[in-house]
Amino acid sequence: MDKTYSRKKIAIIGGGIAGASIAMYLSQYDVDIEVFEQGISLVNGPPICHLHAGGNLYREISDDQCITLLTESIETVRYFPHTVNIRPTVIAVPKKDPGQPEDLLPRLKLLQQTYAQLIEQNSANQVFGPAEEYFKTYNKVDLDQIAQRTPTQTPTSLDDWLIAFANQVDLNELKYPIALVQEYGLSVFRMAATAQLSLSSLNNLTLHFSSSVNRLSKVIREGEHSLWDLSYLYSGQHYSSQFDYVINSAGFKTGIIDDLANKHRKRLVEFKAAYVAQWDKPQFGKWPEIIFHGERGTPQGMAQFTPYPNGYFQLHGMTEEITLFKDGLSESCDLSAQPKLPEAFNKKLTTGWDISLQTERTQRAINHLSQFMPDFIEATPAGKPLYGAQQIPGDDVTLRAANVSYTEDGYFRAEIVKASSAIECAKEIERVLKLSNKVSNIPAFTLLDIEKEAERLAIERGYPIELAQVY
């Protein structure tokens, strides 16, 4: 080995899904990593519940973004195998919506072809079942026949997954065909648990919890070699350390770190929430996830119904009365790279929700879904919302496939919009840093280990343990 060789030191600011994934990936190499997280555990940001294996929730994004999301989702499943809830997603277009279901078919066929090509390149890419079963369409006659089947807790065919849907959805309210797509569920708690267990066990990685970075500057040392000088606050004390590279993965606070580093960047931040309800009807069998398309920001915005064990469901309604919020979208300005959210949202982020508001908004989400599933009006609010501020690089609010940007002085900015982008982000950083000397592999943990830690995190954060369990 070259005598002048020294291990690179990397600071990762933010232990959300981007920071934790990058830390896991880069820790395989001969580098020293320190992660700085303001909170007391990893991966505790905006609600994550869906693996966008093709971006079929978003009619407004480009085919290129959809293919990127599919590819990144395959990487995510291969890297976080125990975080996935394996069940398909129904894509339905309501009669009230101006869109046509036929418009979705060319994209679905393109994604199916792309998935088939990826499997051909590497059989390990077959993580969403066979390519020929990536999606299947159904008309009303098909669903009427499926409704006659006996509900099951162990679906063995695509049709089995539609028994509850065919029985409980008002099929007269939909346009046809509907599509069943292999977009799976993603457990934010099992992702957090995987990161927590893995990163806590590594020799070349240090986790700094309850630590706020408050200064960042370049210093010259050893001739022309410059380092990043990073100061942080922990337990009332100031500390500092020096690093070869800084990775800003601070989520919706990315702009704050940009300002410290004097790196201006245009971006949006959007406050969003999903809601938890319980509707325990085991006689329906297992549910797929269901998407009722709608125009974002209107009273008929998209409705999303995500199943968990024991009759728990996570709900989105893309209206300003449910998931979105009036004045919930903020943008950066010439003076700061950090968008300023109104104080009411900052208060929710730091001190939580008023009980009456969380109950009211959860009930609105229940009502929104019950226009398509009338019996769902019986569901009851079941705890606090999953919420957070989602960053969007640039000024395109529809952007969903985002990655990493960097400057020549060793400053990286990991700005993902969807969890599935995190591993590709890490790979891009590895390519730029030209890392090649592998020293270790992430230790393997069993699903039981991860589920147990995920349940602990759910309890610690005040959520039902069912959100952490395998569905």
Secondary structure, 3 states (H helix, E strand, C coil): CCCCCCCEEEEEECCCHHHHHHHHHHCCECEEEEEECCCCCCCCCCCCCECCCCCCCCCCCCHHHHHHHHHHHHHHHHHCHHHEECCCEEEEEECCCCCCHHHHHHHHHHHHHHHHHHHHHCHHHCCCCCHHHCEEEECHHHHHHHCCCCCCCCCCCCHHHHHHHHHHCCHHHEEEEEEEECCCEECHHHHHHHHHHHHHCCCCEEEECCEEEEEEEEEECCCCCEEEEEEEEECCEEEEEEECEEEECCHHHHHHHHHHHCCCCCEEEEEEEEEEEECCCHHHCCCCEEEECCCCCCCCCCEEEEECHHHEEEEEECCCCCCCCCCCEEECECCECCCCCCHHHHHHHHHCCCHHHHHHHHHHHHHHHHCCCHHHHHCEECCCCEEEEEEEECCCCCCCCCCEEEECCCEEEECCCCHHHHHHHHHHHHHHHCCCCECCCCCCCCHHHHHHHHHHHHHHHCCCHHHHCCC
